[in-house]
């Protein structure tokens, strides 16, 4: 983050003050901020696969969203074929499943966001859970 940029500081304040995320968590999850393009002025939370390659990301407004059409803007894609932040998962330990991306930060160890309320039985995540 560019700490001299007013919007970056607002985004950081939102994460630290409102969402109660530590700087260590912000760095660990590589949370950033988009300054231009389709996701302009949104917090970006990336997800990395088992090989530490970007496989998905979530964007969220941090300012008052009564003025914004959509609070979240996410890329298109088949969510059944990804495991959120699998690069951080130890499959030999207890795994916690949470609904939303921000819920992930409440239990930052071995936690996977479902990006919804249900675990799809046709998903890669379901298959992996059955395997381990």
VMD Tcl script that draws the C-alpha trace (Angstrom):
set ca {
  {0.00 0.00 0.00}
  {1.04 3.54 -0.72}
  {0.83 5.14 2.73}
  {1.01 8.65 1.23}
  {-2.15 8.11 -0.81}
  {-5.29 9.29 1.04}
  {-7.47 6.48 -0.33}
  {-4.88 3.86 0.60}
  {-4.87 5.18 4.15}
  {-8.69 5.09 4.24}
  {-8.61 1.48 3.02}
  {-5.98 0.57 5.61}
  {-8.01 2.27 8.35}
  {-11.05 0.28 7.26}
  {-9.12 -2.99 7.54}
  {-7.45 -2.17 10.86}
  {-10.09 -0.10 12.64}
  {-13.36 -1.47 11.27}
  {-12.43 -5.06 10.41}
  {-9.88 -5.39 13.26}
  {-7.17 -6.95 11.08}
  {-3.59 -6.76 12.26}
  {-0.82 -5.61 9.95}
  {0.58 -9.14 10.16}
  {-2.69 -10.56 8.77}
  {-2.83 -7.90 6.06}
  {0.69 -8.84 4.98}
  {0.14 -12.60 5.35}
  {-2.91 -12.54 3.07}
  {-1.27 -9.98 0.75}
  {-4.29 -7.69 0.95}
  {-3.99 -4.71 -1.34}
  {-5.83 -1.84 -2.92}
  {-6.65 -1.17 -6.57}
  {-6.02 2.36 -7.84}
  {-7.46 2.12 -11.36}
  {-9.46 0.03 -13.78}
  {-12.62 -1.95 -13.20}
  {-11.80 -2.58 -9.51}
  {-10.70 0.99 -8.77}
  {-10.91 2.11 -5.12}
  {-11.52 -1.38 -3.81}
  {-9.65 -3.56 -1.38}
  {-8.27 -6.63 -3.14}
  {-7.92 -9.91 -1.27}
  {-6.11 -12.52 -3.37}
  {-6.25 -16.30 -3.09}
  {-3.37 -18.60 -3.99}
  {-3.49 -22.25 -4.98}
  {-1.30 -25.08 -3.74}
  {1.54 -23.83 -5.97}
  {1.20 -20.27 -4.59}
  {-0.27 -19.03 -7.88}
  {-3.17 -16.61 -7.94}
  {-6.41 -18.55 -8.46}
  {-9.08 -16.03 -7.39}
  {-9.57 -12.71 -5.67}
  {-12.29 -10.77 -3.94}
  {-12.72 -7.00 -4.12}
  {-14.68 -4.92 -1.64}
  {-15.55 -1.28 -1.28}
  {-14.39 0.23 1.98}
  {-16.14 3.57 1.79}
  {-19.83 4.07 2.43}
  {-21.39 1.70 -0.04}
  {-24.81 3.33 -0.18}
  {-23.28 5.25 -3.08}
  {-21.85 2.12 -4.72}
  {-23.91 -0.30 -6.75}
  {-22.17 -3.48 -5.52}
  {-20.28 -3.96 -2.27}
  {-18.30 -6.88 -3.73}
  {-17.03 -7.31 -7.29}
  {-15.42 -10.65 -8.02}
  {-14.04 -12.13 -11.21}
  {-16.08 -14.63 -13.14}
  {-15.06 -18.23 -12.88}
  {-16.10 -21.64 -11.72}
  {-15.72 -21.53 -7.94}
  {-16.09 -25.30 -7.73}
  {-12.64 -25.67 -9.30}
  {-10.72 -23.58 -6.75}
  {-9.83 -23.82 -3.09}
  {-9.47 -20.42 -1.48}
  {-5.93 -19.89 -0.15}
  {-4.97 -23.53 -0.46}
  {-1.34 -22.40 -0.24}
  {-1.99 -21.77 3.49}
  {-3.73 -25.08 4.20}
  {-2.24 -28.05 6.01}
  {-4.50 -30.92 4.96}
  {-3.23 -33.09 7.82}
  {-4.65 -30.72 10.46}
  {-8.17 -29.61 11.37}
  {-9.67 -27.44 8.63}
  {-12.23 -24.74 9.35}
  {-14.79 -23.79 6.72}
  {-16.36 -20.33 6.76}
  {-18.95 -18.67 4.56}
  {-17.43 -15.38 3.45}
  {-13.98 -14.15 2.66}
  {-13.81 -11.77 5.61}
  {-14.91 -14.61 7.91}
  {-11.60 -16.23 7.02}
  {-9.74 -13.70 9.17}
  {-11.57 -14.64 12.38}
  {-9.84 -18.05 12.30}
  {-6.72 -17.32 10.27}
  {-5.17 -20.78 10.71}
  {-6.20 -23.55 8.30}
  {-9.40 -21.81 7.28}
  {-11.08 -21.93 3.88}
  {-13.84 -19.61 2.69}
  {-16.66 -21.32 0.81}
  {-17.55 -18.05 -0.93}
  {-21.14 -18.90 -0.07}
  {-23.27 -20.84 2.35}
  {-22.89 -24.34 0.93}
  {-20.10 -26.78 0.28}
  {-20.80 -28.04 -3.24}
  {-20.50 -31.82 -3.56}
  {-19.11 -31.43 -7.07}
  {-16.30 -29.12 -5.95}
  {-12.56 -29.64 -5.75}
  {-12.76 -28.68 -2.07}
  {-15.31 -31.41 -1.33}
  {-13.12 -33.99 -3.09}
  {-10.05 -32.85 -1.17}
  {-11.86 -32.99 2.18}
  {-12.99 -36.54 1.43}
  {-9.44 -37.49 0.50}
  {-7.95 -36.20 3.74}
}
mol new
graphics top color blue
foreach p $ca { graphics top sphere $p radius 0.5 }
foreach p [lrange $ca 0 end-1] q [lrange $ca 1 end] { graphics top cylinder $p $q radius 0.2 }
display resetview
